Amino acid sequence: MAEEQTPTEKQFSIQKIYTKDMSFETPNTPKIFTEKWEPTVDFNLASNVQTLENFLYEVSLTVTITVKSEEKTAYLVEVNQAGIFTLSGFSDEELAPMVGSFCPNILFPYAREAISDLVSKGGFPQLLLAPVNFDALYAQHVQAQQQVPPSETIN
């Protein structure tokens, strides 16, 4: 009689969400508060994945915002929001979008709230970041990786 194989059940759980690092700089205060407020916002995102042990992964999302008014930096805020996630039973093809899109999507609201709080406490008008489509960003990343010739890949 053939041995019956049980399919591996997919499991996802959040073990911990935490702020890994944050900074807020206002290089032109207090003078910036007396000038006309015409802000321009530069928004940058980066994510990182680290394999821990026994199906545990640390995913971190770094959000960096630089706001300038009349070419002077009003403030620079950076938050590195992280989480430890259990991911088991996923194939490599399924795991990559989980840590590259699904987990950052969970972390972003925490980073957005921390940034809003820091900016408000710094004396500036509240900064509300729009939602981010991490699925689209991940798809762009995968597409860009596929277009790089193997000899040019950086290890």
N, C-alpha and C positions, 0 to 999 in steps of 0.2 A: 504494500500500500504506500502511495506517495505521501511524503511528509507535507502537511498543510502549513503554508506560510501565512503568518498574520501580517497584514499591511501595517507599516509604521504610521502611527497616528501623528498628525501635525499638531504641534503645541506651540503656542505663543503666549508669553506672559511678561509683564513688566515687573522687574525685581526692585528697581530703585530709579527715581528721577532726581537729579541734583544739579546745582550750579557748580561748574568746575572752576570757572574764572569769570570775573567781570571787571571792567574798568570804565571810568567816566572822566574825561578831561575837558576842561574849559580854558584853553590857553589865552583867550582874549577877554576874560572877565576882569573887572566889572564894566569896562568900556563898551563891550558888545551890547550890554543892556540899554545903553543910551543912544544907540544908533538905530537907523531905520531897519526894520525886520523884514528882509526879503530872502528867505532861506532857499537854498538848493540842497538836495539830499542825495548822497551817494550811499548805495545799499549793496553790501556784499555778503554772500553766504558761502560757507564751506562746511563739509561734513567729513568725519573720520570714523572708521570702524576698527575696533581692536577685538580680536578673539581672546576671550579669557580662558575658561575651562568648562567642560561638561555642558556644551551647548549654550554657554553664556557669551554674550557679545556686549561690549561697550560701544555705543554709538554716541558721538558728540557732534553738536551743531554749533558752529561759530557764526554769529551775526555781528557784522561791523557796520556802523552807521557813522558817516561824517556829514555834518551839517555846516554849511558855510553861508554867511550873509555878506554880500558885497565883497566876495573873495577872501574874507577873513573867516577862519575856522571858529565857529560858535562853540561847537562841541564835537567830541568823538566818543562814541560809546561802543563797547564791545562786550558781548556776553557769549560765554561758551557753556551751553546747556548740554547736559549729558544724561544718559540713561543706561541701565544694565537690563538687557532683555534676554529671556530664555527663548531660543528658537530651536526646536528639534523636529525631526521628521520631514524636513524640507530638502529637496534636491538643491544642487548648486545653482541651477537655473531659477529656482524659486527663492532661494536664500538671498541672492544678490539684490533683487528689488525690495525685499523685506528690510534689509539694513540700509539700502540706498535711497529708499523713498518712504516706505511705511513708517519706520522708526523716526526719521527726521520730521515727518508730519506730526507725530505725537509730541515731539520735543518743541516744535516751533511756538505753540501758544505760551509755553512757559518762558521762552526767551523773549517773546514779544511783550509779555507782562513785565518782566524784569527791566527791559529797555524803557518802557513807558514810565515805570516808577523812577528809574534813575534820571531820566530827562526832566520829569516834573520836579523831583527833589533838587535838581540843579538850577531851578528857577526859569526854565524854558517852557514854552507852550507844549502841551501834551503831544507826544508823537505816537500815532496809532498806525502800526504797520499793517498793510493789506495782507490777506492770506496769500500763501505761496503754493503753486501747483508743483509739488515735489515729484509727482509722476512724470510731468512734462520735462522737468529738469533732469531726472534720471534717464529718461529716453534720449535726451540730447547728449548726455554724457556717454551713454552706450554707443550712440551713433558716432560720436567723435572718436571714441576708442577704436571702432571698427574701421575708420578711415585712416588711422595712423599706420603706416607700413611697419612691419615687425622690426626692421632694423633701427627704427627711430623710437621705439618704445623705451621708456626709462624705468628701470627696476628699482 
